Amino acid sequence: MPRVVARTKRTPVPKELEEYNLAPRHLSLLAYLFFDGPLAVNELATRLELAPATVSLLVGELNRYGVVDREDDASDRRRKIVSIAGAHMEAVRRWLETGVQAWRTALRPLSPAERRTFIETLRVYERELGGGQE
């Protein structure tokens, strides 16, 4: 597991995003936005298991770089909805692609039941790292 984490952290940032000094913490945030679409800052905080203030700082940083857009929620002006800026969507996709392809290659030979067992094992491992809490 430490080797997997270390290798993930070494995933090269696409050239178009290099100037922003992005790090793995940015990749996690961008992955949620890429796969799940626009999200509120509080929803991102919940998914990333970070304080909303921390996520707000990350989003502010990415917004200043133009990597993400931050807009008022039409139904609640106090909420901000975050999305990947269209100009950077392709670069973010390429940044995530190595991991996506690695998962596809790893899971392809497994039966659906084996995949469920593998995913459940990862969920239990994650839960136990958090002291047994979901």
PyMOL commands that place a pseudoatom at each C-alpha (Angstrom):
pseudoatom trace, name=CA, resn=MET, resi=1, chain=A, elem=C, hetatm=0, pos=[0.000, 0.000, 0.000]
pseudoatom trace, name=CA, resn=PRO, resi=2, chain=A, elem=C, hetatm=0, pos=[2.767, 2.557, 0.734]
pseudoatom trace, name=CA, resn=ARG, resi=3, chain=A, elem=C, hetatm=0, pos=[4.209, 1.921, -2.729]
pseudoatom trace, name=CA, resn=VAL, resi=4, chain=A, elem=C, hetatm=0, pos=[0.794, 2.488, -4.330]
pseudoatom trace, name=CA, resn=VAL, resi=5, chain=A, elem=C, hetatm=0, pos=[0.328, 5.775, -2.473]
pseudoatom trace, name=CA, resn=ALA, resi=6, chain=A, elem=C, hetatm=0, pos=[3.868, 6.911, -3.311]
pseudoatom trace, name=CA, resn=ARG, resi=7, chain=A, elem=C, hetatm=0, pos=[3.421, 6.063, -6.987]
pseudoatom trace, name=CA, resn=THR, resi=8, chain=A, elem=C, hetatm=0, pos=[0.074, 7.875, -7.095]
pseudoatom trace, name=CA, resn=LYS, resi=9, chain=A, elem=C, hetatm=0, pos=[1.698, 10.985, -5.641]
pseudoatom trace, name=CA, resn=ARG, resi=10, chain=A, elem=C, hetatm=0, pos=[4.305, 10.852, -8.407]
pseudoatom trace, name=CA, resn=THR, resi=11, chain=A, elem=C, hetatm=0, pos=[1.687, 10.941, -11.185]
pseudoatom trace, name=CA, resn=PRO, resi=12, chain=A, elem=C, hetatm=0, pos=[2.991, 13.751, -13.380]
pseudoatom trace, name=CA, resn=VAL, resi=13, chain=A, elem=C, hetatm=0, pos=[0.961, 16.921, -13.664]
pseudoatom trace, name=CA, resn=PRO, resi=14, chain=A, elem=C, hetatm=0, pos=[0.048, 17.746, -17.297]
pseudoatom trace, name=CA, resn=LYS, resi=15, chain=A, elem=C, hetatm=0, pos=[2.160, 20.513, -18.831]
pseudoatom trace, name=CA, resn=GLU, resi=16, chain=A, elem=C, hetatm=0, pos=[-0.823, 22.903, -18.969]
pseudoatom trace, name=CA, resn=LEU, resi=17, chain=A, elem=C, hetatm=0, pos=[-1.175, 22.707, -15.181]
pseudoatom trace, name=CA, resn=GLU, resi=18, chain=A, elem=C, hetatm=0, pos=[2.521, 22.624, -14.152]
pseudoatom trace, name=CA, resn=GLU, resi=19, chain=A, elem=C, hetatm=0, pos=[2.775, 26.368, -13.533]
pseudoatom trace, name=CA, resn=TYR, resi=20, chain=A, elem=C, hetatm=0, pos=[0.227, 26.161, -10.697]
pseudoatom trace, name=CA, resn=ASN, resi=21, chain=A, elem=C, hetatm=0, pos=[2.324, 23.858, -8.443]
pseudoatom trace, name=CA, resn=LEU, resi=22, chain=A, elem=C, hetatm=0, pos=[-0.579, 21.457, -7.990]
pseudoatom trace, name=CA, resn=ALA, resi=23, chain=A, elem=C, hetatm=0, pos=[-0.188, 18.536, -5.601]
pseudoatom trace, name=CA, resn=PRO, resi=24, chain=A, elem=C, hetatm=0, pos=[-2.019, 15.272, -4.809]
pseudoatom trace, name=CA, resn=ARG, resi=25, chain=A, elem=C, hetatm=0, pos=[-4.439, 17.182, -2.530]
pseudoatom trace, name=CA, resn=HIS, resi=26, chain=A, elem=C, hetatm=0, pos=[-5.573, 19.088, -5.624]
pseudoatom trace, name=CA, resn=LEU, resi=27, chain=A, elem=C, hetatm=0, pos=[-5.894, 15.873, -7.620]
pseudoatom trace, name=CA, resn=SER, resi=28, chain=A, elem=C, hetatm=0, pos=[-8.339, 14.393, -5.096]
pseudoatom trace, name=CA, resn=LEU, resi=29, chain=A, elem=C, hetatm=0, pos=[-10.521, 17.497, -5.222]
pseudoatom trace, name=CA, resn=LEU, resi=30, chain=A, elem=C, hetatm=0, pos=[-10.405, 17.624, -9.019]
pseudoatom trace, name=CA, resn=ALA, resi=31, chain=A, elem=C, hetatm=0, pos=[-11.199, 13.899, -9.261]
pseudoatom trace, name=CA, resn=TYR, resi=32, chain=A, elem=C, hetatm=0, pos=[-14.466, 14.399, -7.363]
pseudoatom trace, name=CA, resn=LEU, resi=33, chain=A, elem=C, hetatm=0, pos=[-15.402, 17.293, -9.646]
pseudoatom trace, name=CA, resn=PHE, resi=34, chain=A, elem=C, hetatm=0, pos=[-14.430, 15.359, -12.772]
pseudoatom trace, name=CA, resn=PHE, resi=35, chain=A, elem=C, hetatm=0, pos=[-16.292, 12.145, -11.957]
pseudoatom trace, name=CA, resn=ASP, resi=36, chain=A, elem=C, hetatm=0, pos=[-19.259, 13.588, -10.026]
pseudoatom trace, name=CA, resn=GLY, resi=37, chain=A, elem=C, hetatm=0, pos=[-19.687, 16.977, -11.689]
pseudoatom trace, name=CA, resn=PRO, resi=38, chain=A, elem=C, hetatm=0, pos=[-20.088, 20.351, -9.981]
pseudoatom trace, name=CA, resn=LEU, resi=39, chain=A, elem=C, hetatm=0, pos=[-20.319, 20.190, -6.182]
pseudoatom trace, name=CA, resn=ALA, resi=40, chain=A, elem=C, hetatm=0, pos=[-20.864, 22.588, -3.306]
pseudoatom trace, name=CA, resn=VAL, resi=41, chain=A, elem=C, hetatm=0, pos=[-17.834, 23.383, -1.149]
pseudoatom trace, name=CA, resn=ASN, resi=42, chain=A, elem=C, hetatm=0, pos=[-19.415, 21.630, 1.848]
pseudoatom trace, name=CA, resn=GLU, resi=43, chain=A, elem=C, hetatm=0, pos=[-20.038, 18.489, -0.215]
pseudoatom trace, name=CA, resn=LEU, resi=44, chain=A, elem=C, hetatm=0, pos=[-16.412, 18.499, -1.346]
pseudoatom trace, name=CA, resn=ALA, resi=45, chain=A, elem=C, hetatm=0, pos=[-15.322, 18.904, 2.281]
pseudoatom trace, name=CA, resn=THR, resi=46, chain=A, elem=C, hetatm=0, pos=[-17.411, 15.911, 3.313]
pseudoatom trace, name=CA, resn=ARG, resi=47, chain=A, elem=C, hetatm=0, pos=[-16.044, 13.724, 0.533]
pseudoatom trace, name=CA, resn=LEU, resi=48, chain=A, elem=C, hetatm=0, pos=[-12.442, 14.798, 1.128]
pseudoatom trace, name=CA, resn=GLU, resi=49, chain=A, elem=C, hetatm=0, pos=[-12.899, 14.500, 4.900]
pseudoatom trace, name=CA, resn=LEU, resi=50, chain=A, elem=C, hetatm=0, pos=[-11.497, 17.987, 5.390]
pseudoatom trace, name=CA, resn=ALA, resi=51, chain=A, elem=C, hetatm=0, pos=[-12.801, 21.063, 7.147]
pseudoatom trace, name=CA, resn=PRO, resi=52, chain=A, elem=C, hetatm=0, pos=[-14.956, 23.278, 4.904]
pseudoatom trace, name=CA, resn=ALA, resi=53, chain=A, elem=C, hetatm=0, pos=[-12.537, 26.165, 5.560]
pseudoatom trace, name=CA, resn=THR, resi=54, chain=A, elem=C, hetatm=0, pos=[-9.627, 24.069, 4.252]
pseudoatom trace, name=CA, resn=VAL, resi=55, chain=A, elem=C, hetatm=0, pos=[-11.554, 23.096, 1.128]
pseudoatom trace, name=CA, resn=SER, resi=56, chain=A, elem=C, hetatm=0, pos=[-12.622, 26.695, 0.634]
pseudoatom trace, name=CA, resn=LEU, resi=57, chain=A, elem=C, hetatm=0, pos=[-8.932, 27.705, 0.655]
pseudoatom trace, name=CA, resn=LEU, resi=58, chain=A, elem=C, hetatm=0, pos=[-8.069, 24.980, -1.878]
pseudoatom trace, name=CA, resn=VAL, resi=59, chain=A, elem=C, hetatm=0, pos=[-10.970, 26.007, -4.097]
pseudoatom trace, name=CA, resn=GLY, resi=60, chain=A, elem=C, hetatm=0, pos=[-9.973, 29.666, -3.809]
pseudoatom trace, name=CA, resn=GLU, resi=61, chain=A, elem=C, hetatm=0, pos=[-6.444, 28.811, -4.867]
pseudoatom trace, name=CA, resn=LEU, resi=62, chain=A, elem=C, hetatm=0, pos=[-7.622, 26.751, -7.849]
pseudoatom trace, name=CA, resn=ASN, resi=63, chain=A, elem=C, hetatm=0, pos=[-10.104, 29.481, -8.761]
pseudoatom trace, name=CA, resn=ARG, resi=64, chain=A, elem=C, hetatm=0, pos=[-7.352, 32.134, -8.793]
pseudoatom trace, name=CA, resn=TYR, resi=65, chain=A, elem=C, hetatm=0, pos=[-5.395, 29.899, -11.183]
pseudoatom trace, name=CA, resn=GLY, resi=66, chain=A, elem=C, hetatm=0, pos=[-8.484, 29.531, -13.376]
pseudoatom trace, name=CA, resn=VAL, resi=67, chain=A, elem=C, hetatm=0, pos=[-8.521, 25.739, -12.941]
pseudoatom trace, name=CA, resn=VAL, resi=68, chain=A, elem=C, hetatm=0, pos=[-11.965, 25.727, -11.335]
pseudoatom trace, name=CA, resn=ASP, resi=69, chain=A, elem=C, hetatm=0, pos=[-14.993, 27.961, -11.538]
pseudoatom trace, name=CA, resn=ARG, resi=70, chain=A, elem=C, hetatm=0, pos=[-16.870, 28.950, -8.395]
pseudoatom trace, name=CA, resn=GLU, resi=71, chain=A, elem=C, hetatm=0, pos=[-20.415, 30.221, -8.787]
pseudoatom trace, name=CA, resn=ASP, resi=72, chain=A, elem=C, hetatm=0, pos=[-23.322, 31.051, -6.525]
pseudoatom trace, name=CA, resn=ASP, resi=73, chain=A, elem=C, hetatm=0, pos=[-25.897, 28.300, -6.134]
pseudoatom trace, name=CA, resn=ALA, resi=74, chain=A, elem=C, hetatm=0, pos=[-29.053, 29.574, -7.857]
pseudoatom trace, name=CA, resn=SER, resi=75, chain=A, elem=C, hetatm=0, pos=[-31.246, 28.136, -5.081]
pseudoatom trace, name=CA, resn=ASP, resi=76, chain=A, elem=C, hetatm=0, pos=[-29.095, 29.402, -2.177]
pseudoatom trace, name=CA, resn=ARG, resi=77, chain=A, elem=C, hetatm=0, pos=[-26.791, 32.361, -2.819]
pseudoatom trace, name=CA, resn=ARG, resi=78, chain=A, elem=C, hetatm=0, pos=[-24.790, 31.570, 0.320]
pseudoatom trace, name=CA, resn=ARG, resi=79, chain=A, elem=C, hetatm=0, pos=[-23.566, 28.306, -1.226]
pseudoatom trace, name=CA, resn=LYS, resi=80, chain=A, elem=C, hetatm=0, pos=[-20.807, 28.138, -3.801]
pseudoatom trace, name=CA, resn=ILE, resi=81, chain=A, elem=C, hetatm=0, pos=[-20.848, 25.502, -6.530]
pseudoatom trace, name=CA, resn=VAL, resi=82, chain=A, elem=C, hetatm=0, pos=[-17.439, 24.447, -7.817]
pseudoatom trace, name=CA, resn=SER, resi=83, chain=A, elem=C, hetatm=0, pos=[-16.695, 22.954, -11.235]
pseudoatom trace, name=CA, resn=ILE, resi=84, chain=A, elem=C, hetatm=0, pos=[-13.626, 22.368, -13.375]
pseudoatom trace, name=CA, resn=ALA, resi=85, chain=A, elem=C, hetatm=0, pos=[-13.077, 25.235, -15.794]
pseudoatom trace, name=CA, resn=GLY, resi=86, chain=A, elem=C, hetatm=0, pos=[-13.776, 24.149, -19.361]
pseudoatom trace, name=CA, resn=ALA, resi=87, chain=A, elem=C, hetatm=0, pos=[-10.322, 25.260, -20.515]
pseudoatom trace, name=CA, resn=HIS, resi=88, chain=A, elem=C, hetatm=0, pos=[-8.687, 22.794, -18.106]
pseudoatom trace, name=CA, resn=MET, resi=89, chain=A, elem=C, hetatm=0, pos=[-11.086, 19.842, -18.333]
pseudoatom trace, name=CA, resn=GLU, resi=90, chain=A, elem=C, hetatm=0, pos=[-8.919, 17.932, -20.833]
pseudoatom trace, name=CA, resn=ALA, resi=91, chain=A, elem=C, hetatm=0, pos=[-5.732, 18.430, -18.779]
pseudoatom trace, name=CA, resn=VAL, resi=92, chain=A, elem=C, hetatm=0, pos=[-7.500, 17.193, -15.633]
pseudoatom trace, name=CA, resn=ARG, resi=93, chain=A, elem=C, hetatm=0, pos=[-8.801, 14.173, -17.564]
pseudoatom trace, name=CA, resn=ARG, resi=94, chain=A, elem=C, hetatm=0, pos=[-5.250, 13.337, -18.656]
pseudoatom trace, name=CA, resn=TRP, resi=95, chain=A, elem=C, hetatm=0, pos=[-3.989, 13.727, -15.074]
pseudoatom trace, name=CA, resn=LEU, resi=96, chain=A, elem=C, hetatm=0, pos=[-6.593, 11.222, -13.871]
pseudoatom trace, name=CA, resn=GLU, resi=97, chain=A, elem=C, hetatm=0, pos=[-6.258, 8.868, -16.843]
pseudoatom trace, name=CA, resn=THR, resi=98, chain=A, elem=C, hetatm=0, pos=[-3.246, 6.925, -15.550]
pseudoatom trace, name=CA, resn=GLY, resi=99, chain=A, elem=C, hetatm=0, pos=[-5.129, 5.932, -12.407]
pseudoatom trace, name=CA, resn=VAL, resi=100, chain=A, elem=C, hetatm=0, pos=[-8.300, 5.082, -14.313]
pseudoatom trace, name=CA, resn=GLN, resi=101, chain=A, elem=C, hetatm=0, pos=[-6.398, 2.860, -16.744]
pseudoatom trace, name=CA, resn=ALA, resi=102, chain=A, elem=C, hetatm=0, pos=[-4.520, 1.172, -13.891]
pseudoatom trace, name=CA, resn=TRP, resi=103, chain=A, elem=C, hetatm=0, pos=[-7.821, 0.332, -12.132]
pseudoatom trace, name=CA, resn=ARG, resi=104, chain=A, elem=C, hetatm=0, pos=[-9.322, -1.004, -15.365]
pseudoatom trace, name=CA, resn=THR, resi=105, chain=A, elem=C, hetatm=0, pos=[-6.313, -3.237, -15.970]
pseudoatom trace, name=CA, resn=ALA, resi=106, chain=A, elem=C, hetatm=0, pos=[-6.301, -4.484, -12.373]
pseudoatom trace, name=CA, resn=LEU, resi=107, chain=A, elem=C, hetatm=0, pos=[-10.042, -5.189, -12.235]
pseudoatom trace, name=CA, resn=ARG, resi=108, chain=A, elem=C, hetatm=0, pos=[-10.573, -6.541, -15.774]
pseudoatom trace, name=CA, resn=PRO, resi=109, chain=A, elem=C, hetatm=0, pos=[-9.619, -10.174, -15.004]
pseudoatom trace, name=CA, resn=LEU, resi=110, chain=A, elem=C, hetatm=0, pos=[-11.853, -10.325, -11.916]
pseudoatom trace, name=CA, resn=SER, resi=111, chain=A, elem=C, hetatm=0, pos=[-15.398, -11.631, -11.957]
pseudoatom trace, name=CA, resn=PRO, resi=112, chain=A, elem=C, hetatm=0, pos=[-18.155, -9.292, -10.725]
pseudoatom trace, name=CA, resn=ALA, resi=113, chain=A, elem=C, hetatm=0, pos=[-18.183, -11.146, -7.385]
pseudoatom trace, name=CA, resn=GLU, resi=114, chain=A, elem=C, hetatm=0, pos=[-14.411, -10.819, -7.047]
pseudoatom trace, name=CA, resn=ARG, resi=115, chain=A, elem=C, hetatm=0, pos=[-14.634, -7.106, -7.833]
pseudoatom trace, name=CA, resn=ARG, resi=116, chain=A, elem=C, hetatm=0, pos=[-17.284, -6.641, -5.123]
pseudoatom trace, name=CA, resn=THR, resi=117, chain=A, elem=C, hetatm=0, pos=[-15.052, -8.491, -2.637]
pseudoatom trace, name=CA, resn=PHE, resi=118, chain=A, elem=C, hetatm=0, pos=[-12.066, -6.334, -3.580]
pseudoatom trace, name=CA, resn=ILE, resi=119, chain=A, elem=C, hetatm=0, pos=[-14.041, -3.076, -3.251]
pseudoatom trace, name=CA, resn=GLU, resi=120, chain=A, elem=C, hetatm=0, pos=[-15.554, -4.178, 0.054]
pseudoatom trace, name=CA, resn=THR, resi=121, chain=A, elem=C, hetatm=0, pos=[-12.068, -5.062, 1.326]
pseudoatom trace, name=CA, resn=LEU, resi=122, chain=A, elem=C, hetatm=0, pos=[-10.852, -1.554, 0.451]
pseudoatom trace, name=CA, resn=ARG, resi=123, chain=A, elem=C, hetatm=0, pos=[-13.871, -0.033, 2.214]
pseudoatom trace, name=CA, resn=VAL, resi=124, chain=A, elem=C, hetatm=0, pos=[-13.192, -2.046, 5.376]
pseudoatom trace, name=CA, resn=TYR, resi=125, chain=A, elem=C, hetatm=0, pos=[-9.506, -1.078, 5.250]
pseudoatom trace, name=CA, resn=GLU, resi=126, chain=A, elem=C, hetatm=0, pos=[-10.404, 2.600, 4.858]
pseudoatom trace, name=CA, resn=ARG, resi=127, chain=A, elem=C, hetatm=0, pos=[-12.952, 2.408, 7.669]
pseudoatom trace, name=CA, resn=GLU, resi=128, chain=A, elem=C, hetatm=0, pos=[-10.455, 0.759, 10.013]
pseudoatom trace, name=CA, resn=LEU, resi=129, chain=A, elem=C, hetatm=0, pos=[-7.825, 3.389, 9.227]
pseudoatom trace, name=CA, resn=GLY, resi=130, chain=A, elem=C, hetatm=0, pos=[-10.376, 5.872, 10.530]
pseudoatom trace, name=CA, resn=GLY, resi=131, chain=A, elem=C, hetatm=0, pos=[-10.744, 4.007, 13.808]
pseudoatom trace, name=CA, resn=GLY, resi=132, chain=A, elem=C, hetatm=0, pos=[-13.701, 1.912, 12.660]
pseudoatom trace, name=CA, resn=GLN, resi=133, chain=A, elem=C, hetatm=0, pos=[-15.835, 4.933, 11.754]
pseudoatom trace, name=CA, resn=GLU, resi=134, chain=A, elem=C, hetatm=0, pos=[-17.532, 5.438, 8.389]
for i in range(1, 134): cmd.bond("trace and resi %d" % i, "trace and resi %d" % (i + 1))
show_as sticks, trace
zoom trace
